[in-house]
Amino acid sequence: MEPTTLTTERLLLRPLDERDVEPVRAACQDPEIVRWIPVPDPYGRKDAEDFVFGASRAGWRDDTMYNFGVFTKSGGLVGSMGLVRLAQLHTPERQAELGYWTVKEHRGKGYTVEAGRAVIDWAFSTLKAERLEWVAEVGNVASRAVALRLGFVMEGTQRARVAHRGTRRDAWVATLLPTDLGRQMETPYLPAAARLVADS
């Protein structure tokens, strides 16, 4: 996948580059990011370089992860948002997981929801994704609030879903389908309730 840039009313979403190493390092000093996101702790410049030049670039190149730096129009780092492919997007599975973190100073401004809507639109229209998943450790109420505002439907709690800081932890899981936003899916969808009615 060729690296992509997206724009919204207030934001620019683009692949991370050398300009972003220090802002990413500074953002990841925040205890809340370290608490919920599987970043190294402590988080140094080498970790930021590995993320910017390694994982982020490799994801676009290998078509496995599409990571965007989220910026204000003036260039300030708002956060990071990306899609991790869960299945080949050119196969009927067409699934990806949405993840994000937000710089402390930019929380509470609606930026993450605004960026999320742009990434979701791109996922459904360009990638032709048919199922997006959101996963967060139980207790991450801020991340859940963003997911719900984006239209994700909570599906429950999965035991030991995430491994974080050497411990397996329960996680909340939610999903978003194109049909939740009034879009069509190429693969027909038969919900369980409809199948049970048809079988009765």
SEDRENPA-20225 format. One record per atom (N, C-alpha, C, CB): residue in three letters; atom name; y, z, x. Coordinates in pm, whole numbers. Glycine has a CB too. Layout:
# SEDRENPA-20225
   rest   atom       c2       c3       c1
    ALA     CA        Y        Z        X
...
//
This chain:
# SEDRENPA-20225
   rest   atom       c2       c3       c1
    MET      N     -119        0       85
    MET     CA        0        0        0
    MET      C      124        0       89
    MET     CB        0      123      -96
    GLU      N      216      -90       60
    GLU     CA      343      -94      133
    GLU      C      428       26       92
    GLU     CB      419     -229      106
    PRO      N      482      103      188
    PRO     CA      567      217      153
    PRO      C      678      176       55
    PRO     CB      629      278      279
    THR      N      704      262      -41
    THR     CA      792      230     -154
    THR      C      908      329     -162
    THR     CB      713      231     -285
    THR      N     1021      282     -210
    THR     CA     1137      367     -235
    THR      C     1167      364     -385
    THR     CB     1260      320     -152
    LEU      N     1194      481     -441
    LEU     CA     1229      493     -582
    LEU      C     1365      561     -594
    LEU     CB     1120      574     -659
    THR      N     1436      530     -700
    THR     CA     1565      594     -723
    THR      C     1572      646     -866
    THR     CB     1681      495     -695
    THR      N     1647      754     -883
    THR     CA     1675      809    -1014
    THR      C     1826      829    -1024
    THR     CB     1597      945    -1038
    GLU      N     1871      890    -1130
    GLU     CA     2014      910    -1148
    GLU      C     2075      989    -1032
    GLU     CB     2041      983    -1279
    ARG      N     2002     1092     -985
    ARG     CA     2059     1180     -881
    ARG      C     1985     1176     -749
    ARG     CB     2061     1319     -930
    LEU      N     1870     1107     -744
    LEU     CA     1782     1122     -629
    LEU      C     1738      990     -569
    LEU     CB     1661     1201     -669
    LEU      N     1699     1000     -442
    LEU     CA     1635      891     -370
    LEU      C     1499      944     -323
    LEU     CB     1723      839     -249
    LEU      N     1395      870     -353
    LEU     CA     1260      906     -309
    LEU      C     1215      798     -212
    LEU     CB     1160      920     -430
    ARG      N     1181      839      -89
    ARG     CA     1142      742       13
    ARG      C     1039      806      106
    ARG     CB     1265      693       94
    PRO      N      962      723      177
    PRO     CA      871      779      278
    PRO      C      949      856      383
    PRO     CB      789      667      344
    LEU      N      892      963      432
    LEU     CA      956     1045      535
    LEU      C      961      970      667
    LEU     CB      881     1178      553
    ASP      N     1065      998      749
    ASP     CA     1076      938      881
    ASP      C     1135     1039      979
    ASP     CB     1163      810      876
    GLU      N     1172      991     1097
    GLU     CA     1213     1082     1204
    GLU      C     1334     1168     1167
    GLU     CB     1245     1001     1329
    ARG      N     1418     1122     1075
    ARG     CA     1534     1200     1032
    ARG      C     1494     1330      962
    ARG     CB     1622     1117      940
    ASP      N     1371     1334      914
    ASP     CA     1330     1440      824
    ASP      C     1249     1552      889
    ASP     CB     1252     1383      713
    VAL      N     1217     1536     1017
    VAL     CA     1132     1635     1084
    VAL      C     1195     1774     1078
    VAL     CB     1107     1594     1230
    GLU      N     1318     1787     1120
    GLU     CA     1381     1919     1122
    GLU      C     1404     1975      981
    GLU     CB     1514     1912     1196
    PRO      N     1452     1895      884
    PRO     CA     1464     1949      748
    PRO      C     1331     1995      689
    PRO     CB     1525     1845      657
    VAL      N     1222     1922      717
    VAL     CA     1090     1964      668
    VAL      C     1049     2096      735
    VAL     CB      983     1854      695
    ARG      N     1071     2105      866
    ARG     CA     1038     2229      937
    ARG      C     1115     2347      878
    ARG     CB     1068     2216     1088
    ALA      N     1244     2327      855
    ALA     CA     1327     2435      803
    ALA      C     1282     2475      662
    ALA     CB     1475     2393      801
    ALA      N     1250     2377      578
    ALA     CA     1208     2406      441
    ALA      C     1081     2489      438
    ALA     CB     1187     2277      363
    CYS      N      990     2461      529
    CYS     CA      859     2527      529
    CYS      C      861     2664      595
    CYS     CB      759     2439      598
    GLN      N      979     2717      623
    GLN     CA      992     2857      662
    GLN      C      997     2946      539
    GLN     CB     1118     2878      748
    ASP      N     1015     2887      422
    ASP     CA     1028     2961      297
    ASP      C      895     3027      260
    ASP     CB     1075     2869      184
    PRO      N      893     3159      243
    PRO     CA      767     3228      209
    PRO      C      703     3177       80
    PRO     CB      793     3376      195
    GLU      N      782     3127      -15
    GLU     CA      726     3077     -140
    GLU      C      646     2948     -118
    GLU     CB      837     3053     -242
    ILE      N      694     2862      -29
    ILE     CA      618     2741        3
    ILE      C      489     2779       74
    ILE     CB      702     2643       90
    VAL      N      500     2869      169
    VAL     CA      381     2914      242
    VAL      C      283     2984      149
    VAL     CB      421     3008      358
    ARG      N      335     3055       50
    ARG     CA      250     3129      -45
    ARG      C      162     3036     -126
    ARG     CB      336     3213     -138
    TRP      N      217     2922     -170
    TRP     CA      145     2837     -265
    TRP      C       92     2706     -209
    TRP     CB      232     2808     -379
    ILE      N      151     2659     -101
    ILE     CA      116     2526      -47
    ILE      C       35     2544       81
    ILE     CB      245     2441      -19
    PRO      N      -70     2465      102
    PRO     CA     -154     2481      223
    PRO      C      -90     2422      348
    PRO     CB     -290     2417      202
    VAL      N       27     2476      384
    VAL     CA       93     2435      508
    VAL      C       59     2536      616
    VAL     CB      247     2424      489
    PRO      N       67     2497      744
    PRO     CA       42     2594      851
    PRO      C      138     2712      844
    PRO     CB       53     2525      987
    ASP      N       93     2826      889
    ASP     CA      176     2946      892
    ASP      C      148     3022     1021
    ASP     CB      149     3038      767
    PRO      N      244     3031     1113
    PRO     CA      381     2981     1102
    PRO      C      388     2828     1109
    PRO     CB      468     3042     1212
    TYR      N      502     2774     1063
    TYR     CA      521     2630     1055
    TYR      C      626     2588     1159
    TYR     CB      565     2587      910
    GLY      N      580     2517     1262
    GLY     CA      670     2478     1370
    GLY      C      707     2331     1367
    GLY     CB      608     2510     1501
    ARG      N      784     2289     1465
    ARG     CA      828     2149     1470
    ARG      C      709     2054     1483
    ARG     CB      924     2129     1587
    LYS      N      607     2092     1561
    LYS     CA      490     2007     1576
    LYS      C      420     1987     1441
    LYS     CB      392     2069     1678
    ASP      N      418     2090     1358
    ASP     CA      358     2078     1225
    ASP      C      436     1978     1140
    ASP     CB      353     2214     1155
    ALA      N      569     1985     1148
    ALA     CA      653     1890     1074
    ALA      C      631     1748     1125
    ALA     CB      802     1929     1086
    GLU      N      621     1731     1256
    GLU     CA      596     1598     1312
    GLU      C      461     1545     1266
    GLU     CB      602     1602     1465
    ASP      N      360     1631     1264
    ASP     CA      227     1588     1219
    ASP      C      230     1543     1074
    ASP     CB      125     1701     1236
    PHE      N      308     1613      992
    PHE     CA      318     1578      851
    PHE      C      394     1446      833
    PHE     CB      387     1690      772
    VAL      N      508     1433      900
    VAL     CA      592     1314      884
    VAL      C      529     1190      947
    VAL     CB      729     1338      946
    PHE      N      488     1202     1074
    PHE     CA      438     1085     1148
    PHE      C      287     1064     1131
    PHE     CB      470     1100     1295
    GLY      N      217     1170     1095
    GLY     CA       72     1161     1082
    GLY      C       26     1143      939
    GLY     CB        8     1282     1140
    ALA      N       14     1253      866
    ALA     CA      -45     1250      732
    ALA      C       29     1159      636
    ALA     CB      -49     1389      675
    SER      N      163     1167      634
    SER     CA      238     1086      538
    SER      C      225      937      566
    SER     CB      385     1126      540
    ARG      N      241      899      691
    ARG     CA      230      756      725
    ARG      C       88      705      706
    ARG     CB      275      732      868
    ALA      N      -10      786      744
    ALA     CA     -149      744      731
    ALA      C     -187      725      584
    ALA     CB     -243      846      797
    GLY      N     -133      808      497
    GLY     CA     -164      796      356
    GLY      C     -122      663      298
    GLY     CB      -99      906      279
    TRP      N        1      620      331
    TRP     CA       47      489      284
    TRP      C      -36      377      348
    TRP     CB      198      470      318
    ARG      N      -60      390      477
    ARG     CA     -133      284      548
    ARG      C     -276      270      496
    ARG     CB     -136      314      698
    ASP      N     -341      383      471
    ASP     CA     -482      380      431
    ASP      C     -502      375      280
    ASP     CB     -552      500      486
    ASP      N     -390      376      206
    ASP     CA     -398      367       60
    ASP      C     -472      488        0
    ASP     CB     -468      238       18
    THR      N     -445      607       59
    THR     CA     -512      727       10
    THR      C     -415      834      -40
    THR     CB     -597      786      121
    MET      N     -289      830        8
    MET     CA     -188      926      -33
    MET      C      -52      859      -27
    MET     CB     -192     1053       56
    TYR      N       25      879     -133
    TYR     CA      157      817     -141
    TYR      C      259      930     -147
    TYR     CB      169      721     -266
    ASN      N      314      966      -30
    ASN     CA      402     1080      -21
    ASN      C      547     1036      -11
    ASN     CB      363     1167       98
    PHE      N      631     1097      -93
    PHE     CA      774     1068      -93
    PHE      C      852     1191      -48
    PHE     CB      821     1022     -233
    GLY      N      950     1171       38
    GLY     CA     1051     1271       57
    GLY      C     1150     1255      -57
    GLY     CB     1121     1258      196
    VAL      N     1193     1366     -116
    VAL     CA     1288     1363     -227
    VAL      C     1423     1407     -174
    VAL     CB     1241     1454     -346
    PHE      N     1525     1323     -196
    PHE     CA     1657     1348     -137
    PHE      C     1767     1333     -242
    PHE     CB     1683     1253      -20
    THR      N     1875     1409     -224
    THR     CA     1994     1384     -303
    THR      C     2054     1252     -255
    THR     CB     2097     1502     -290
    LYS      N     2143     1196     -336
    LYS     CA     2205     1069     -296
    LYS      C     2288     1085     -168
    LYS     CB     2294     1017     -410
    SER      N     2330     1210     -138
    SER     CA     2405     1234      -14
    SER      C     2314     1255      106
    SER     CB     2495     1354      -31
    GLY      N     2182     1257       83
    GLY     CA     2088     1264      195
    GLY      C     2021     1397      219
    GLY     CB     2157     1225      315
    GLY      N     2054     1499      139
    GLY     CA     1992     1630      160
    GLY      C     1848     1634      110
    GLY     CB     2073     1738       89
    LEU      N     1760     1697      187
    LEU     CA     1619     1707      148
    LEU      C     1604     1802       30
    LEU     CB     1533     1753      268
    VAL      N     1546     1752      -77
    VAL     CA     1518     1832     -196
    VAL      C     1375     1883     -193
    VAL     CB     1542     1750     -324
    GLY      N     1283     1801     -142
    GLY     CA     1143     1842     -138
    GLY      C     1052     1727     -102
    GLY     CB     1102     1900     -270
    SER      N      927     1748     -129
    SER     CA      824     1648     -102
    SER      C      739     1633     -228
    SER     CB      736     1688       22
    MET      N      704     1510     -260
    MET     CA      622     1485     -377
    MET      C      528     1370     -346
    MET     CB      709     1454     -503
    GLY      N      403     1386     -385
    GLY     CA      310     1280     -354
    GLY      C      193     1273     -449
    GLY     CB      260     1295     -217
    LEU      N      124     1162     -440
    LEU     CA        1     1139     -515
    LEU      C     -112     1124     -417
    LEU     CB       13     1013     -606
    VAL      N     -217     1200     -436
    VAL     CA     -339     1187     -357
    VAL      C     -441     1116     -444
    VAL     CB     -393     1327     -308
    ARG      N     -492     1007     -394
    ARG     CA     -587      929     -472
    ARG      C     -719     1005     -484
    ARG     CB     -609      791     -408
    LEU      N     -766     1022     -606
    LEU     CA     -893     1090     -630
    LEU      C    -1007      990     -644
    LEU     CB     -884     1176     -754
    ALA      N     -975      866     -677
    ALA     CA    -1075      760     -690
    ALA      C    -1006      628     -661
    ALA     CB    -1141      760     -833
    GLN      N    -1082      529     -628
    GLN     CA    -1025      397     -600
    GLN      C     -941      353     -720
    GLN     CB    -1137      293     -570
    LEU      N     -815      324     -696
    LEU     CA     -727      289     -806
    LEU      C     -759      151     -863
    LEU     CB     -583      294     -761
    HIS      N     -836       70     -790
    HIS     CA     -872      -60     -844
    HIS      C    -1006      -56     -918
    HIS     CB     -878     -164     -733
    THR      N    -1065       63     -931
    THR     CA    -1187       80    -1009
    THR      C    -1151      148    -1141
    THR     CB    -1294      164     -930
    PRO      N    -1243      151    -1237
    PRO     CA    -1209      213    -1366
    PRO      C    -1167      359    -1358
    PRO     CB    -1327      201    -1457
    GLU      N    -1203      432    -1250
    GLU     CA    -1165      573    -1242
    GLU      C    -1013      588    -1235
    GLU     CB    -1231      639    -1120
    ARG      N     -948      519    -1144
    ARG     CA     -801      512    -1134
    ARG      C     -736      649    -1154
    ARG     CB     -747      414    -1237
    GLN      N     -772      744    -1070
    GLN     CA     -722      880    -1084
    GLN      C     -649      924     -957
    GLN     CB     -837      975    -1115
    ALA      N     -547     1008     -974
    ALA     CA     -474     1063     -860
    ALA      C     -422     1201     -897
    ALA     CB     -357      969     -818
    GLU      N     -397     1282     -795
    GLU     CA     -344     1417     -814
    GLU      C     -199     1423     -769
    GLU     CB     -429     1521     -737
    LEU      N     -113     1476     -854
    LEU     CA       29     1491     -823
    LEU      C       54     1629     -762
    LEU     CB      116     1471     -950
    GLY      N      124     1631     -648
    GLY     CA      159     1757     -584
    GLY      C      305     1754     -539
    GLY     CB       67     1785     -464
    TYR      N      364     1871     -523
    TYR     CA      506     1877     -486
    TYR      C      543     2015     -434
    TYR     CB      595     1839     -605
    TRP      N      648     2017     -352
    TRP     CA      716     2142     -319
    TRP      C      866     2113     -315
    TRP     CB      666     2202     -183
    THR      N      945     2217     -338
    THR     CA     1090     2200     -348
    THR      C     1160     2298     -257
    THR     CB     1137     2218     -494
    VAL      N     1261     2249     -186
    VAL     CA     1342     2334      -98
    VAL      C     1408     2444     -181
    VAL     CB     1450     2249      -23
    LYS      N     1407     2564     -127
    LYS     CA     1456     2681     -199
    LYS      C     1594     2659     -261
    LYS     CB     1461     2801     -106
    GLU      N     1685     2603     -185
    GLU     CA     1824     2587     -231
    GLU      C     1838     2488     -347
    GLU     CB     1911     2542     -116
    HIS      N     1736     2406     -369
    HIS     CA     1746     2304     -474
    HIS      C     1661     2334     -597
    HIS     CB     1706     2171     -418
    ARG      N     1604     2452     -603
    ARG     CA     1526     2488     -722
    ARG      C     1618     2521     -840
    ARG     CB     1434     2607     -691
    GLY      N     1567     2499     -958
    GLY     CA     1642     2532    -1078
    GLY      C     1745     2429    -1118
    GLY     CB     1709     2660    -1059
    LYS      N     1743     2311    -1056
    LYS     CA     1841     2207    -1087
    LYS      C     1779     2088    -1162
    LYS     CB     1905     2157     -959
    GLY      N     1648     2096    -1186
    GLY     CA     1581     1986    -1255
    GLY      C     1544     1870    -1165
    GLY     CB     1667     1936    -1364
    TYR      N     1563     1886    -1035
    TYR     CA     1535     1776     -942
    TYR      C     1385     1740     -938
    TYR     CB     1583     1814     -802
    THR      N     1300     1841     -938
    THR     CA     1157     1814     -924
    THR      C     1103     1741    -1046
    THR     CB     1079     1945     -902
    VAL      N     1150     1778    -1164
    VAL     CA     1110     1707    -1285
    VAL      C     1162     1564    -1282
    VAL     CB     1161     1780    -1412
    GLU      N     1286     1547    -1239
    GLU     CA     1345     1412    -1231
    GLU      C     1266     1324    -1134
    GLU     CB     1492     1420    -1186
    ALA      N     1232     1379    -1019
    ALA     CA     1152     1303     -923
    ALA      C     1013     1277     -977
    ALA     CB     1144     1379     -789
    GLY      N      954     1377    -1043
    GLY     CA      821     1361    -1098
    GLY      C      812     1250    -1200
    GLY     CB      776     1489    -1161
    ARG      N      913     1237    -1283
    ARG     CA      912     1130    -1382
    ARG      C      913      993    -1315
    ARG     CB     1033     1143    -1476
    ALA      N      987      981    -1206
    ALA     CA      992      853    -1135
    ALA      C      856      822    -1071
    ALA     CB     1102      854    -1026
    VAL      N      794      922    -1009
    VAL     CA      664      900     -945
    VAL      C      557      871    -1048
    VAL     CB      624     1023     -860
    ILE      N      560      938    -1160
    ILE     CA      462      914    -1267
    ILE      C      478      773    -1322
    ILE     CB      478     1017    -1379
    ASP      N      601      732    -1345
    ASP     CA      624      595    -1395
    ASP      C      570      493    -1296
    ASP     CB      776      571    -1418
    TRP      N      594      516    -1167
    TRP     CA      544      425    -1063
    TRP      C      391      427    -1060
    TRP     CB      600      465     -924
    ALA      N      331      544    -1076
    ALA     CA      185      554    -1073
    ALA      C      122      477    -1188
    ALA     CB      143      700    -1079
    PHE      N      180      490    -1307
    PHE     CA      122      422    -1423
    PHE      C      153      272    -1425
    PHE     CB      174      487    -1551
    SER      N      272      234    -1379
    SER     CA      311       93    -1388
    SER      C      266       11    -1268
    SER     CB      460       82    -1403
    THR      N      284       64    -1147
    THR     CA      253      -13    -1026
    THR      C      110       11     -978
    THR     CB      350       24     -915
    LEU      N       69      136     -971
    LEU     CA      -66      167     -925
    LEU      C     -171      148    -1034
    LEU     CB      -72      310     -874
    LYS      N     -125      139    -1160
    LYS     CA     -216      125    -1275
    LYS      C     -310      246    -1287
    LYS     CB     -299       -5    -1262
    ALA      N     -260      363    -1246
    ALA     CA     -339      485    -1262
    ALA      C     -363      511    -1410
    ALA     CB     -268      607    -1196
    GLU      N     -477      569    -1441
    GLU     CA     -511      597    -1581
    GLU      C     -533      746    -1606
    GLU     CB     -634      520    -1621
    ARG      N     -525      826    -1501
    ARG     CA     -538      972    -1519
    ARG      C     -474     1039    -1399
    ARG     CB     -688     1015    -1535
    LEU      N     -373     1121    -1425
    LEU     CA     -312     1201    -1321
    LEU      C     -351     1346    -1341
    LEU     CB     -157     1185    -1321
    GLU      N     -374     1413    -1232
    GLU     CA     -417     1553    -1236
    GLU      C     -315     1639    -1161
    GLU     CB     -559     1571    -1175
    TRP      N     -293     1758    -1211
    TRP     CA     -210     1858    -1142
    TRP      C     -297     1982    -1125
    TRP     CB      -75     1891    -1223
    VAL      N     -297     2038    -1005
    VAL     CA     -376     2157     -975
    VAL      C     -288     2256     -899
    VAL     CB     -504     2120     -892
    ALA      N     -291     2382     -939
    ALA     CA     -218     2485     -866
    ALA      C     -291     2617     -880
    ALA     CB      -72     2498     -918
    GLU      N     -279     2698     -778
    GLU     CA     -342     2830     -784
    GLU      C     -288     2908     -903
    GLU     CB     -318     2908     -653
    VAL      N     -376     2979     -971
    VAL     CA     -335     3062    -1083
    VAL      C     -224     3157    -1037
    VAL     CB     -456     3142    -1139
    GLY      N     -118     3161    -1112
    GLY     CA       -3     3244    -1077
    GLY      C      119     3164    -1035
    GLY     CB      -40     3338     -968
    ASN      N      101     3037    -1002
    ASN     CA      214     2954     -960
    ASN      C      286     2902    -1084
    ASN     CB      166     2835     -869
    VAL      N      359     2992    -1148
    VAL     CA      421     2961    -1276
    VAL      C      533     2857    -1264
    VAL     CB      475     3088    -1339
    ALA      N      601     2853    -1150
    ALA     CA      709     2755    -1133
    ALA      C      652     2614    -1130
    ALA     CB      790     2784    -1004
    SER      N      543     2595    -1056
    SER     CA      481     2463    -1051
    SER      C      426     2424    -1187
    SER     CB      369     2461     -946
    ARG      N      368     2520    -1258
    ARG     CA      315     2491    -1392
    ARG      C      427     2451    -1487
    ARG     CB      240     2612    -1446
    ALA      N      542     2517    -1477
    ALA     CA      655     2484    -1565
    ALA      C      698     2339    -1544
    ALA     CB      773     2579    -1540
    VAL      N      700     2295    -1418
    VAL     CA      736     2156    -1389
    VAL      C      632     2062    -1449
    VAL     CB      747     2133    -1237
    ALA      N      505     2092    -1428
    ALA     CA      399     2006    -1482
    ALA      C      409     1994    -1633
    ALA     CB      261     2061    -1443
    LEU      N      435     2103    -1702
    LEU     CA      446     2099    -1847
    LEU      C      566     2017    -1891
    LEU     CB      455     2241    -1904
    ARG      N      677     2029    -1821
    ARG     CA      795     1949    -1856
    ARG      C      771     1801    -1832
    ARG     CB      917     1996    -1776
    LEU      N      681     1769    -1741
    LEU     CA      646     1630    -1716
    LEU      C      547     1575    -1818
    LEU     CB      589     1616    -1576
    GLY      N      496     1662    -1904
    GLY     CA      405     1617    -2008
    GLY      C      259     1643    -1981
    GLY     CB      423     1475    -2029
    PHE      N      227     1706    -1869
    PHE     CA       87     1737    -1840
    PHE      C       30     1831    -1947
    PHE     CB       74     1800    -1700
    VAL      N      -96     1810    -1978
    VAL     CA     -165     1893    -2077
    VAL      C     -258     1988    -2003
    VAL     CB     -245     1804    -2179
    MET      N     -238     2118    -2026
    MET     CA     -323     2217    -1960
    MET      C     -466     2205    -2010
    MET     CB     -268     2359    -1985
    GLU      N     -560     2206    -1916
    GLU     CA     -701     2194    -1952
    GLU      C     -780     2319    -1920
    GLU     CB     -762     2076    -1882
    GLY      N     -719     2414    -1850
    GLY     CA     -788     2539    -1827
    GLY      C     -781     2588    -1684
    GLY     CB     -930     2524    -1866
    THR      N     -868     2684    -1655
    THR     CA     -876     2746    -1523
    THR      C    -1012     2714    -1463
    THR     CB     -853     2899    -1531
    GLN      N    -1011     2666    -1339
    GLN     CA    -1136     2636    -1269
    GLN      C    -1156     2742    -1161
    GLN     CB    -1134     2492    -1208
    ARG      N    -1275     2800    -1160
    ARG     CA    -1305     2905    -1063
    ARG      C    -1321     2847     -924
    ARG     CB    -1432     2981    -1104
    ALA      N    -1262     2917     -826
    ALA     CA    -1278     2883     -683
    ALA      C    -1242     2738     -654
    ALA     CB    -1420     2909     -638
    ARG      N    -1146     2682     -727
    ARG     CA    -1112     2540     -712
    ARG      C    -1042     2511     -580
    ARG     CB    -1024     2495     -829
    VAL      N     -953     2602     -536
    VAL     CA     -877     2577     -415
    VAL      C     -914     2679     -307
    VAL     CB     -726     2581     -444
    ALA      N     -914     2632     -183
    ALA     CA     -932     2721      -68
    ALA      C     -797     2734        0
    ALA     CB    -1042     2666       32
    HIS      N     -746     2858        9
    HIS     CA     -612     2879       62
    HIS      C     -612     3003      150
    HIS     CB     -509     2894      -52
    ARG      N     -568     2986      275
    ARG     CA     -563     3097      372
    ARG      C     -700     3163      387
    ARG     CB     -460     3201      329
    GLY      N     -805     3081      389
    GLY     CA     -938     3131      414
    GLY      C    -1008     3195      295
    GLY     CB     -932     3228      521
    THR      N     -948     3181      176
    THR     CA    -1007     3241       55
    THR      C    -1011     3138      -57
    THR     CB     -926     3367       11
    ARG      N    -1124     3131     -125
    ARG     CA    -1132     3044     -243
    ARG      C    -1064     3114     -358
    ARG     CB    -1281     3009     -278
    ARG      N     -985     3036     -436
    ARG     CA     -905     3094     -542
    ARG      C     -918     3011     -670
    ARG     CB     -758     3104     -500
    ASP      N     -900     3077     -783
    ASP     CA     -902     3007     -911
    ASP      C     -774     2923     -923
    ASP     CB     -914     3108    -1030
    ALA      N     -785     2815     -998
    ALA     CA     -671     2724    -1013
    ALA      C     -653     2681    -1158
    ALA     CB     -687     2602     -924
    TRP      N     -528     2661    -1196
    TRP     CA     -495     2596    -1322
    TRP      C     -508     2445    -1302
    TRP     CB     -352     2635    -1371
    VAL      N     -553     2376    -1404
    VAL     CA     -567     2231    -1398
    VAL      C     -505     2171    -1524
    VAL     CB     -717     2190    -1384
    ALA      N     -430     2064    -1506
    ALA     CA     -371     1991    -1618
    ALA      C     -381     1842    -1589
    ALA     CB     -222     2034    -1642
    THR      N     -376     1763    -1693
    THR     CA     -384     1617    -1675
    THR      C     -277     1547    -1757
    THR     CB     -524     1566    -1714
    LEU      N     -248     1425    -1714
    LEU     CA     -153     1340    -1784
    LEU      C     -214     1201    -1792
    LEU     CB      -13     1337    -1713
    LEU      N     -221     1147    -1912
    LEU     CA     -271     1012    -1934
    LEU      C     -156      920    -1974
    LEU     CB     -381     1012    -2043
    PRO      N     -167      792    -1948
    PRO     CA      -61      700    -1993
    PRO      C      -34      714    -2142
    PRO     CB     -100      556    -1960
    THR      N     -138      735    -2221
    THR     CA     -121      745    -2366
    THR      C      -39      868    -2406
    THR     CB     -257      751    -2433
    ASP      N      -35      971    -2320
    ASP     CA       48     1087    -2349
    ASP      C      196     1050    -2350
    ASP     CB       23     1198    -2246
    LEU      N      229      941    -2281
    LEU     CA      368      895    -2272
    LEU      C      390      767    -2351
    LEU     CB      408      873    -2126
    GLY      N      297      736    -2440
    GLY     CA      313      617    -2524
    GLY      C      278      487    -2455
    GLY     CB      452      609    -2572
    ARG      N      207      494    -2343
    ARG     CA      166      375    -2270
    ARG      C       22      339    -2305
    ARG     CB      182      396    -2117
    GLN      N      -14      216    -2276
    GLN     CA     -150      170    -2298
    GLN      C     -233      191    -2172
    GLN     CB     -151       22    -2341
    MET      N     -365      206    -2190
    MET     CA     -458      211    -2078
    MET      C     -545       87    -2083
    MET     CB     -544      340    -2081
    GLU      N     -572       30    -1965
    GLU     CA     -658      -87    -1960
    GLU      C     -801      -52    -1999
    GLU     CB     -655     -149    -1820
    THR      N     -848       66    -1954
    THR     CA     -982      112    -1988
    THR      C     -977      186    -2121
    THR     CB    -1040      204    -1875
    PRO      N    -1056      146    -2220
    PRO     CA    -1054      216    -2348
    PRO      C    -1089      364    -2330
    PRO     CB    -1152      150    -2447
    TYR      N    -1026      448    -2412
    TYR     CA    -1047      593    -2406
    TYR      C    -1107      640    -2538
    TYR     CB     -914      668    -2375
    LEU      N    -1219      707    -2531
    LEU     CA    -1284      764    -2649
    LEU      C    -1285      915    -2635
    LEU     CB    -1429      709    -2667
    PRO      N    -1189      985    -2695
    PRO     CA    -1187     1131    -2687
    PRO      C    -1312     1193    -2750
    PRO     CB    -1061     1187    -2755
    ALA      N    -1351     1309    -2703
    ALA     CA    -1470     1374    -2755
    ALA      C    -1463     1395    -2904
    ALA     CB    -1492     1505    -2686
    ALA      N    -1344     1435    -2954
    ALA     CA    -1330     1461    -3098
    ALA      C    -1359     1336    -3179
    ALA     CB    -1190     1513    -3129
    ALA      N    -1309     1221    -3132
    ALA     CA    -1333     1096    -3202
    ALA      C    -1479     1057    -3196
    ALA     CB    -1246      985    -3143
    ARG      N    -1543     1082    -3083
    ARG     CA    -1685     1047    -3070
    ARG      C    -1771     1134    -3163
    ARG     CB    -1732     1064    -2924
    LEU      N    -1735     1264    -3171
    LEU     CA    -1812     1353    -3258
    LEU      C    -1799     1313    -3404
    LEU     CB    -1766     1497    -3240
    VAL      N    -1679     1269    -3443
    VAL     CA    -1660     1223    -3581
    VAL      C    -1742     1099    -3605
    VAL     CB    -1511     1195    -3610
    ALA      N    -1741     1006    -3508
    ALA     CA    -1815      881    -3523
    ALA      C    -1966      906    -3528
    ALA     CB    -1781      785    -3408
    ASP      N    -2012     1010    -3458
    ASP     CA    -2156     1040    -3453
    ASP      C    -2204     1119    -3574
    ASP     CB    -2188     1115    -3326
    SER      N    -2109     1176    -3649
    SER     CA    -2150     1262    -3762
    SER      C    -2184     1182    -3886
    SER     CB    -2039     1360    -3795
//
